[in-house]
Amino acid sequence: MKTKTLALITLSLLTIGCQKQHVPDPKATAQIEAADKKIGEYLNLLDNPNADKEEQKKVLCEEYPSTYEKDYVPALLKLEPGNYTKEGLQKDFKIVFDSYLKKLDIKCT
């Protein structure tokens, strides 16, 4: 009985010890937090009916896509590689981007 218990405990400890622990990368965490904050500010501007139309165009056509692609996506893929794909994130972005283009009647050149 003691042998079975000891073997079970040893097996449990080995299994737990061999499992890869996911430790968040502090740099990627900071990067995604900063990008998320910027994107939130961009979306607030795009949702503001009193915002300057040229500023909305600059954000929608330049700043938002750049921040999303260069900062947000790489950090999210690094932090959550099993939950997201680059293609899926690009698809999600396109849905949001296209809805703002239509809503604000903006044409990016």
Beta strands, then each sheet from edge to edge (+ up, - down):
end
